[in-house]
Amino acid sequence: MFRSVLMLAAVLSLSASAAEPAPSDKRFVFNDPNSRDTVMFVLDAPLEVINGLSNKVTGRVEVKGQKASGRFQVPVSSIKTGNETRDGHLQNDRWLDAAKFPDIVFEFKDVALPAPLANAKPVVLKTKGTFTIHGVTREEPVEVTATYLQETAETKNRAAGELLRVRAKFQIPLEAYGIKRTEALVLKVGEQADVTVDAWGSTQFKP
C-alpha cells in the first residue's frame, strides 16, 4: 500500500512538472545558425501559381507576464521561387525593390496571451501586427501558434536553451503595399500572398 502511494505521488509530480508554466519573463532570439526556419508564400492566379521560400528569419520575442512583444525580419534577397529570372523580377524596383527596401519586417507589442506559456502546451491566438514591406507599413491580422519547450536532452537535438516555436499564417495584399501588377501579369500573379511561417527561437541563440 505504501509503495502504491509513493508511485502515485511520483506520477502526480511528473505530471505537474510537464505542465509547469514558463517563468514570467523570457527573451527568445530567432537566429538559427543552421537556417532551418521557413517563410513560405503562395501567389495563386488563374494562369500560374508562384511559390516562394526563405530560410533567413531573424528576430526576437519577449514575454513579460502574460504579454508578448517581438520583431521579425526577412531579407528580400533571400526569397527564392525556383526560377532565377523570376527571383530577379521579385527583387527589382518594380516589385519588392530589395536595393531600396532590403527587409520585410513584422512587429507586435504587448499582445495579450490567452494563457501562460507552459511546457509543450501550444498557445493559439488571433491578433494583429505591423508589417513593413516595400516601404509601406500596415496593420494586418495574423493567426499564431506559439509552443514553449523547456530544455531537455531531446530539445537539445534541435538547439540549446529553452525554445519557442512560432507558427503563423496571414495574407499580404500586394497593391496595398505599392506592389503593382501590370496588365500583362494580372492573370499570372495573384493579388495577395498567402504566407506561412515556422520559426524557432532560443534563450541561447545570439542576436
N, C-alpha and C positions, 0 to 999 in steps of 0.2 A: 504493500500500500504506500509506504513512504517513498519507495523508488518511483512509483507511478506519479506521485505528487511532484517529485523532483523533475521528472521528464516533462510533465505538463508545464511546469514553471519555465523550463528551458525553451519549450516551443513558443510560449507566450512572449518570452523575452526576445527571441529571434524575430517574431512577427512584428513586435513593436519597433525593433531596430530597423527592419526593412521599410517601414513607413515613417521613419523619423524625419521630421522636417529639416530642410537645409537651414543653416544659420541665417539670420535675417538679412545680413549684409554680405553680398558676394559680388565679385567682379570677374567676368569671363572675357577672355581675349579670343577673338576669332582670327587665326593666322596660321592655319595648318601648314607645317613645313613640307608635308607630303602632297599638298594641293588636292585633297580628296573632297573638298566641299564642291557643291554644284549649284549653279543657277541656270535654269533652262527656260527657254521661251518658245512659243509656237505662234506663228502668224498664219492664220488659216484664211485663204482666199479661194474664189471659185476655180482658178486655173492652177494654183500652186499652194503647197504647204511648206513653209520655211521653219526649220528647227534650228535654234541657236543654243550654244552651251559655253559657259565659262566655269573654270575651276579656281579662279582667283577671287576669293572673298576675304576681305579683312574687316575688322570692326571690333566692337565691344558691346557687352550688355552688363549693366549694373543693376543689381536687385537690392533694394532697401526696404525692409519690412515686406509689405505686400504690393510694392510698386516697382516697375521696371523702366529703365531708360536705356537707350542704345543708339548706335550708329553703325551702318554697314556701307561699304563701298566696293564697287566692281569696276576695274579698268575697262573702258570701251575696247581698247586694243586686244583684250583677252577673249573677246567674244568670237566664237567660230561657228560657221554654219555648214561646214563640209564643202564649201566652194570658195576658193581663194578670190576669184573675181567678185563674187557677191560680198565677201568679207570686206574687200576694198570699198565697195559701194556703201556698205553699212557704216564705215568709218569716215567717209568723206564729208565735205561740208554741206552736202545736200541732205544728209541723214543725221547721224549722231555727232558728226564733227569732232572726232577724237582729238584733233590737234588743239581745238579751242576749249572743248569740254571733255577732258580726259577721263572723268569718272562719273559713274552713275551712283547716286548717294541716296540712302534711305535712313531716316531718323525718326525716333519716337521718344517721348518724355513723359515720365510719371504715369505710365499705363497701369491701371489697377488690375492685378491678377485675381482671377475668380477664386483661387485657392492658393495657400502657401506652397512653395516648391517642396516636394517630398521625394525621397529616393525612388526612382523608376516609376513615378506616377505622372503621366502626361497631363499637362495643363493646356486646355484649349480655350482660345479666346478670339473674338472678332473685334477688331479695333480699327484705328486709323493711324496712318503715319505720313510723314512728309517725304516726297520723292523729289529729287533734283535730277533732271535729265535734259540734255541739250540746252542747258542754261535756263530752264523753266522749273519752277518749284511749285508743286501742288500737293494737296492732301488727298490720299486715296484710301479706300477700305482695304483691310488685309485680314486674312484668316491665318492664325498662328497656332502651332502646337509646340510647346516647349517641354522638354524632358530633362530633369536634373538627375545626375548619376554620381553617387559618392564614389571615391576612388577605391577600387578593389584590384586584385590581381588580374581579373578578367578585363576591366576597363582600361588597365594599363596597356593592353594589347592595341587599343585604339590610340590612347595618349595618356601621359602622366597628368595627375591633378584631378580635381573634381570637374566634371564635364557638364555642359549644357548643350543639348541638341535642339536646334531650332528648325522647324519645317514651316514653310509659309507658302501661300498662294494668293495671287492678286492679278489684276488686269491693268494694262497701261494703254490708254487711248492715244494713238500716235499724234494725231493732229493737235491735241490739247497741249502737247509738248513741242509744238512747232516743227514736227516731222511731217513734211508734205509728201503725199503720194501723187506723182504726176498721172495724167490721164492714162498713159500707157501702162502704169503699174497698178491701177485700181483692181484689176482682175487677178493680179499676181501677188499682191501684198495685202494681207488682212488689215483692217482698220484699227485693230487692237492686238496687243501682245498678251497672251496668257502665260503668266510666269509662275514657276515653282522654284523654291529654294530649299536646300537641305545642307545645313552648316553646323559645325561642331565648335564650341568654344571650350576653353580650359582655363582653370585658375593658374596654370603654369605656363601657358603659351606666352611668348614675348610679343609685345606690340610691333 
